[in-house]
Structure formats: C-alpha cells, structure tokens
Amino acid sequence: MSANHTPFIFFYTHQETENLLINWIKSTIPSAKTSYRRKGWISFKVSLDDYHLIFKKNFFCPLALRWGSGHSPIKNLDQENLQFIVNLAHVQKVEHIHIWGEYSSELLKTIFQDEKYKTFKINEIIPLNEKSLNIYCPMENEFPVGIHTHNGNQSPYTEANPNIELPLEAPSRSYLKMAELDLLHGLKWKEGDTILELGSAPGGISYYLCNKKFHVFSVDPGLPSDILFHFPNYSYLRASTQQLTTENLNIQNDVDWIISDMNLSAPQVLHEIIRAESLLKKPIEGMIMTCKFLKDEDSVKINEISKTIKKWKPSKKISTYFLFSHGKECVLVLD
Ligand SMILES: C[S@@+](CC[C@H](N)C(=O)[O-])C[C@H]1O[C@@H](n2cnc3c(N)ncnc32)[C@H](O)[C@@H]1O
C-alpha cells in the first residue's frame, strides 16, 4: 500500500483504449472511483479488498499496459518531491525506476543520473516478480507516480514499450504484435514448424513468421501483399475460415500452430479455430488468437473465453497479454 495508506490503484493504457479500460474497471472492480486521469494514466480510489485484488498473481486487465498502487501526482521536481520518490522507493524496496512521457521526462532522467541516486536502475528491463516505480510525465508540472510488479503478464519495459522496429517492407503493423508477443512470452515454437494463419491479410504477421523460417499456410478472403509470395515457405488460400474443408486445407506438413487475427468476435474466432483443428491430421501444439474488442462488453468476456479454451485443451497453459502494439484487442496464447 502507498506510504500514506490511501488505497489508490493506477492503470496505464493507450489514449484510444482509456474509455474501454474505464468500462472494464467499473464492471470488474465495483468499488473503483476515478480519481485522476491524464493521457492514458488513470487512478482509482478503491476499497481495501479491491486494492489487494490487483496484486494477486492471476489478476489480468485485458486493456492495461500496467497497473499497481497509485500516488498523488507530484507537481514539480523540487528537492522535497524528489526526496518523496526516493523514500517511496526505499519503503517499497524498489530498485527500478521507469520514467516516460512527453514533458520533462528527459530532465527527470538526467536528474536521476546524479551520484546520489546511483542505487536506482533507470529505464532498465525489470526482472520477473520485481517492482518498478513508474513516473509518468504527461503534462508540464504533473507527474503521476505508481508502483507495479512485473508479474509475467505485464511488460518489463519502460511504458511497456519494447521499442521494436517495424521493417519498411512489412505489409502491416501486425508484424509488431507477433514480434512483441514472441519477445514477451518466449513462444515455444521451433524453426520449421508449420503454422495455419487465419485472417492473415495484408500479412504483417505472415511476414514475421516467414522470416523466422516457419511454414506458413495463410487463409483470408482478402489478398496478401505480393512480398509474401517471394518466400518459398509461404502458401495462401483465398477463402474465409468457414469455407475450410479437409480438401482445400491441403497442407503437406502437420500443422503445429494455429494463429488467428480475424476481426470476428472472440467466441466466434475460438469456434473457427476448434473447427479448423478438427480438419487437421493431428492436434496442434499451440494457438495464438487476438481478441478484438468490437463492442464495449467484449473485454469483460475474456475470462469466459479462457475457460472454454481450458476445457478444449486442459493440459495446456493459457497466457494473456495486452501489448504495446495493440489497439482495441488483447491476445491469448495457448501452449
Ligand atoms: C486485422 S486484419 C489481419 C491483419 C493481419 N494479421 C496482418 O498481419 O496483416 C483482419 C483480417 O481478418 C480477415 N477475416 C475476417 N473474417 C474472416 C473469416 N471469416 N475468415 C478469414 N479471414 C477473415 C479480414 O479479411 C482481414 O484481412
């Protein structure tokens, strides 16, 4: 809990997902009352029980890049406020400080380079289960502060941003989603694995997978980018997933993974993945599906979808992420 014992929690998300996040919080954490809101950073006053909820190992918010205990924003970078941050870090046994945002974040990073702060690691990757003190700089003279723990389903990078570069020739920004997920999750696939990709056009994800030397069999009614046809390990079927049959799913190798980025509702995506697997010669090793938040209430249903997946493949593990490169969606991995 915060040094002043006030049960505040913070969540950080993209600006475009702020309203969805607030809806999710209101339906999931009934005691939450919005307290402070600036450019993706939202803090809430909560009951003590709900305060503890967000620190549970299995807590996951499908719309937040990070969450943790929140503190009143600092209004300037004077000695007293800097001392407050140092004291907070000591009380909470935090070594890592993450600083980001449009205003004064460079100045703040420079201040923390001073000898007297040398015990702190600034903007480094946080090891699993360690905490970081987050200082966001969304406005002139306004610095909301929060402490979060890297529990495996929150990114360990500053602002949750792994700074992956999008290759110029990548057919779409979806390349970033797969690269980021691979980095965060450590996907257990092997070079040469065969992947059935549903909803693949224009082909950012296919491009990532082809470069990783996977055999990619992609399916979409929309055409993929020409660049993909230069890869000998790429095949494409122009069809919707509902049209797949054992005949047109003419894949030489056994399929190891199914990936879906179809812009259908998540229950429908899962239904199509399960049906596609039933057309294959053997059960798949792993599955990745993006869950699009087409309607406000979709994010609240993620837990139900995870339960259905668990019944389908009880021996596999489900992991869920909201990625820096995500828009209104999260991703489920089964492996
Ligand atoms: C978000 S885009 C996919 C972007 C793609 N993953 C990439 O890397 O560029 C969603 C795609 O799902 C496809 N889609 C929607 N419904 C589908 C269905 N029933 N079967 C197959 N593809 C579908 C759309 O045609 C669209 O190309």
The ligand as a Tripos MOL2 file, in Angstrom:
@<TRIPOS>MOLECULE
LIG
   27    29     1     0     0
SMALL
NO_CHARGES

@<TRIPOS>ATOM
      1 C1         -6.7560   -7.2770  -38.5100 C.3       1 LIG1
      2 S1         -6.8190   -7.9340  -40.1260 S.3       1 LIG1
      3 C2         -5.4900   -9.0660  -40.0890 C.3       1 LIG1
      4 C3         -4.1460   -8.4300  -40.2380 C.3       1 LIG1
      5 C4         -3.0960   -9.4750  -40.4720 C.3       1 LIG1
      6 N1         -2.9670  -10.4050  -39.3610 N.3       1 LIG1
      7 C5         -1.7440   -8.8990  -40.7870 C.2       1 LIG1
      8 O1         -0.7590   -9.3960  -40.2000 O.co2     1 LIG1
      9 O2         -1.6360   -8.0020  -41.6210 O.co2     1 LIG1
     10 C6         -8.1910   -8.9970  -40.0440 C.3       1 LIG1
     11 C7         -8.3520   -9.9070  -41.2370 C.3       1 LIG1
     12 O3         -9.3170  -10.8910  -40.8870 O.3       1 LIG1
     13 C8         -9.9250  -11.2780  -42.0880 C.3       1 LIG1
     14 N2        -11.1480  -12.0220  -41.7960 N.ar      1 LIG1
     15 C9        -12.2980  -11.5490  -41.2780 C.ar      1 LIG1
     16 N3        -13.2060  -12.5450  -41.2030 N.ar      1 LIG1
     17 C10       -12.5890  -13.6630  -41.6750 C.ar      1 LIG1
     18 C11       -13.0080  -15.0110  -41.8620 C.ar      1 LIG1
     19 N4        -14.2350  -15.3920  -41.5480 N.pl3     1 LIG1
     20 N5        -12.1160  -15.8830  -42.3870 N.ar      1 LIG1
     21 C12       -10.8650  -15.4910  -42.7150 C.ar      1 LIG1
     22 N6        -10.4340  -14.2270  -42.5620 N.ar      1 LIG1
     23 C13       -11.2860  -13.3300  -42.0550 C.ar      1 LIG1
     24 C14       -10.1310   -9.9640  -42.8180 C.3       1 LIG1
     25 O4        -10.3170  -10.1880  -44.2090 O.3       1 LIG1
     26 C15        -8.8650   -9.2250  -42.5030 C.3       1 LIG1
     27 O5         -7.9140   -9.3560  -43.5290 O.3       1 LIG1
@<TRIPOS>BOND
     1     1     2 1
     2     2     3 1
     3     2    10 1
     4     3     4 1
     5     4     5 1
     6     5     6 1
     7     5     7 1
     8     7     8 2
     9     7     9 1
    10    10    11 1
    11    11    12 1
    12    11    26 1
    13    12    13 1
    14    13    14 1
    15    13    24 1
    16    14    15 ar
    17    14    23 ar
    18    15    16 ar
    19    16    17 ar
    20    17    18 ar
    21    17    23 ar
    22    18    19 1
    23    18    20 ar
    24    20    21 ar
    25    21    22 ar
    26    22    23 ar
    27    24    25 1
    28    24    26 1
    29    26    27 1
@<TRIPOS>SUBSTRUCTURE
     1 LIG1         1 GROUP 0 **** ****
